[in-house]
Amino acid sequence: TRPSELKRGGRGVRAIQITEFGGPEVLQVADVYDPTVGPNEFMLDVSHIGVNYADTHQAENSYLAAASLPLIPGGEVVGTNESGERFVCLTDGGGYAERAAVSRFTSYEVPNDIDDLTALAMIVQGTTAWVLLRKSTHLAYNESVVVHAAAGGVGSIAVQLAKAWGAGRVIATASSEGKRELALELGADVAIDSNSDNMTMAIREANNGRGVDVILDMTGGRITDESVRALAPFGRLAFYGQASRQAPKPIAPTSLLQHSTTIAGMWLPHAFRLPGDIMGLAMTELFELAEQGRVRAVPGGEYPLEDARAAHEALRSRKTVGKLMLNPRL
């Protein structure tokens, strides 16, 4: 965030600033200057801020895109422009603040009947689930789908999208009975324990002894390794995160050949490079599904801006569900 002019009355903008990399303890409240509004940007008065698992990686500088200090984290905000119009926006950092400079190219107007929670849930988690199913795995009608971390932000929406798009059997994994019950409420046909000793067997048993067609995985470590072995011929696994902070084993191309399986990686920023405004298409469809009641956001907790550390601690504990938000107005 670059200094410009202070807000009216000479007050700084409240923000969460990082001056050293580390865990949740490095998230500190600070008064900073308003961000400078560049070309094709506008200033947003922020009403809510989305908290993502990627933010925890950014805080410790273990994310795919390297960060530099000092840093105001946060990649998604919702609020109003100077004309009072509501937008939900992706930002290149700077989101954990009362005001943010946002790009016109990554901002989407929010329909009147879409609340802040839903808007924030759709712009990262929703579009991630959309791209994973539509582009990375090309989900076809009546195929079986495994959604790991099915009670989380991406997983909770992926379960609903898979059912809305005609998946034959949706298998959810989650770490607690409460999370598994939530996944079933969202439309999963069966929910299994993500701590199962042998995920390959657990997945196959949940699919009536057969391999599965599609797996969405953001866990890493042995869960990824064992999930790969649960794929049916021509099955596809999309890997989009490493919440366990443990890398899966390398996969030899010959093993893919032997089983006719596909392993895909997905990082959402790359979707902006695709022709045809894929992100805009995804947001339009997601808002329509939300308005129809076919997809809903799951609230994961709302924290005052000053409690960003507590939000990160909750997220890293992997005990949360749905979408976490910060409220700079509390």
Residue pairs with C-beta under 8 A, 6 or more apart in sequence:
1 15
1 32
1 33
1 35
1 72
1 93
1 94
1 97
2 33
2 35
2 36
3 32
3 33
3 36
4 33
4 34
4 35
4 36
4 37
5 33
5 34
6 12
6 33
6 34
7 13
7 34
7 99
11 31
12 30
12 31
12 32
12 33
13 31
13 32
13 33
13 34
13 97
13 98
13 99
14 29
14 30
14 31
14 97
14 98
14 305
14 328
15 29
15 30
15 31
15 32
15 72
15 94
15 96
15 97
15 98
15 305
16 27
16 28
16 29
16 30
16 72
16 73
16 74
16 96
16 97
16 305
16 308
16 326
17 28
17 29
17 30
17 32
17 70
17 71
17 72
18 26
18 27
18 28
18 59
18 69
18 70
18 71
18 72
18 73
19 26
19 28
19 69
19 70
20 26
20 69
21 59
21 60
21 61
21 67
21 69
22 59
22 60
23 59
23 60
23 312
23 316
24 56
24 59
24 308
24 309
24 310
24 312
24 313
24 316
25 309
26 59
27 59
27 73
27 96
27 308
27 309
27 312
29 305
29 306
32 72
32 97
34 43
34 99
35 43
35 94
35 97
35 99
35 100
35 101
36 101
37 43
37 101
38 101
40 103
40 104
40 105
41 101
41 102
41 103
41 104
42 81
42 82
42 101
42 102
42 104
42 107
43 81
43 82
43 99
43 100
43 101
43 102
44 77
44 79
44 80
44 81
44 87
44 89
44 99
44 100
44 101
44 102
44 107
45 79
45 80
45 81
45 98
45 99
46 77
46 78
46 79
46 95
46 97
46 98
46 99
46 100
46 328
47 78
47 79
47 80
47 116
47 327
47 328
47 329
48 77
48 78
48 79
48 116
48 117
48 120
48 302
48 325
48 326
48 327
48 328
49 74
49 76
49 77
49 78
49 95
49 96
49 97
49 120
49 305
49 325
49 326
49 327
49 328
50 74
50 75
50 76
50 77
50 78
50 95
50 120
50 121
50 123
50 124
50 323
50 324
50 325
51 303
51 308
51 311
51 312
51 315
51 324
51 325
51 326
52 75
52 76
52 124
52 125
52 153
53 152
53 153
53 218
53 241
53 243
53 315
54 63
54 75
54 241
55 73
55 74
55 75
55 312
55 315
56 312
56 315
56 316
57 63
58 67
58 71
58 73
58 93
59 73
59 312
61 67
62 245
64 267
65 269
67 93
71 93
72 93
72 94
72 95
72 96
72 97
73 93
73 95
73 96
74 91
74 93
74 94
74 95
74 96
74 97
74 100
74 326
75 90
75 91
75 92
75 93
75 95
75 124
76 88
76 89
76 90
76 91
76 95
76 120
76 123
76 124
77 88
77 89
77 91
77 95
77 100
77 102
78 86
78 87
78 88
78 89
78 110
78 116
78 119
78 120
79 86
79 87
79 100
80 86
80 87
81 87
85 109
86 109
86 110
86 119
87 102
87 107
87 108
87 109
87 110
88 107
88 108
88 110
88 119
88 120
88 122
88 123
89 100
89 102
89 103
89 106
89 107
89 108
89 123
90 102
90 103
90 106
90 107
90 123
90 124
91 100
91 101
91 102
91 103
91 106
92 103
94 100
94 101
96 305
96 308
96 326
97 305
97 328
98 305
98 328
105 272
106 272
106 279
108 123
108 280
108 283
110 119
110 287
111 287
111 291
113 291
114 287
114 290
114 291
116 325
117 297
117 299
117 323
117 325
118 290
118 296
118 297
120 297
120 323
120 325
121 153
121 157
121 297
121 298
121 322
121 323
122 157
122 283
122 286
122 287
122 290
122 297
123 283
124 153
124 268
125 153
125 154
125 156
125 157
125 323
126 157
126 282
126 283
126 286
126 295
127 268
127 271
127 279
127 282
127 283
127 286
128 154
128 240
128 266
128 268
129 154
129 155
129 157
129 158
129 161
129 216
130 161
130 282
130 285
130 286
131 266
131 268
131 271
131 278
131 282
132 154
132 158
132 216
132 238
132 240
132 266
133 139
133 145
133 158
133 161
133 162
133 165
133 214
133 216
134 282
135 266
135 271
135 274
135 278
136 236
136 238
136 240
136 264
136 266
137 214
137 216
137 236
137 237
137 238
137 264
138 236
139 145
139 162
139 165
139 167
139 213
139 214
140 213
141 165
141 166
141 168
142 166
142 167
142 168
143 167
143 168
143 213
143 214
144 167
144 168
144 169
144 170
144 171
144 207
144 210
144 212
144 213
144 214
144 232
145 158
145 162
145 167
145 169
145 170
145 171
145 212
145 213
145 214
145 215
145 216
146 171
146 172
146 173
146 203
146 212
146 214
146 215
146 216
146 227
146 230
147 155
147 158
147 159
147 162
147 170
147 171
147 172
147 173
147 183
147 188
147 216
148 155
148 173
148 194
148 215
148 216
148 217
148 218
148 219
148 223
148 227
149 155
149 173
149 174
149 194
149 218
149 219
149 243
149 318
150 156
150 158
150 159
150 172
150 173
150 174
150 179
150 180
150 182
150 183
150 186
150 188
150 191
151 172
151 174
151 179
151 180
151 182
151 183
151 298
151 321
151 322
152 218
152 320
152 321
152 322
153 298
153 300
153 322
153 323
153 324
154 216
154 218
154 240
155 172
155 174
155 183
155 216
155 218
156 182
156 183
156 186
156 297
156 298
156 321
156 322
157 295
157 297
158 216
159 170
159 172
159 183
159 186
159 187
159 188
160 186
160 187
160 289
160 294
160 295
160 296
161 289
161 295
162 170
162 187
162 214
163 170
163 187
163 188
164 289
164 294
164 295
167 214
169 189
169 190
169 207
170 187
170 188
170 189
170 190
171 188
171 189
171 190
171 191
171 192
171 203
171 206
171 207
171 212
172 180
172 183
172 184
172 186
172 188
172 190
172 191
172 192
173 191
173 192
173 193
173 194
173 196
173 199
173 202
174 180
174 182
174 183
174 191
174 193
174 194
175 193
175 194
175 195
175 318
176 319
179 191
179 321
180 191
180 192
180 193
181 191
182 298
182 321
183 191
184 190
184 191
186 298
190 206
192 202
192 203
192 206
193 202
194 219
194 223
196 202
198 226
199 222
199 223
199 226
199 227
199 230
200 226
200 227
200 229
200 230
203 212
203 215
203 226
203 227
203 230
204 210
204 211
204 212
204 230
210 232
211 230
211 231
211 232
211 233
211 235
212 230
212 231
212 232
212 235
213 231
213 232
213 234
213 235
213 236
214 235
214 236
214 237
214 238
215 227
215 230
215 231
215 235
215 236
215 237
215 238
216 237
216 238
216 240
217 223
217 224
217 227
217 237
217 238
217 239
217 240
217 241
218 239
218 240
218 241
218 242
218 243
219 241
219 242
219 243
219 244
220 239
220 241
220 242
220 243
220 244
220 245
220 246
220 247
220 248
221 242
221 244
221 246
221 247
221 248
222 246
222 248
223 244
224 237
224 239
224 248
225 248
225 249
227 237
228 237
228 248
228 251
228 261
228 263
231 237
231 259
231 261
233 259
233 260
233 261
234 260
234 261
234 262
235 261
235 262
236 261
236 262
236 263
236 264
237 261
237 262
237 263
237 264
238 264
238 265
238 266
239 248
239 263
239 264
239 265
239 266
240 265
240 266
240 267
243 318
251 263
256 262
256 263
271 278
271 279
271 282
272 278
272 279
286 295
289 295
290 296
290 297
297 322
297 323
298 321
298 322
298 323
299 322
299 323
300 320
300 321
300 322
300 323
300 324
300 325
301 311
301 314
301 320
301 324
301 325
302 324
302 325
302 326
302 327
302 330
303 310
303 311
303 324
303 325
303 326
303 327
304 326
304 327
304 328
304 330
305 326
305 327
305 328
305 330
307 326
308 326
311 324
311 326
314 320
314 324
315 324
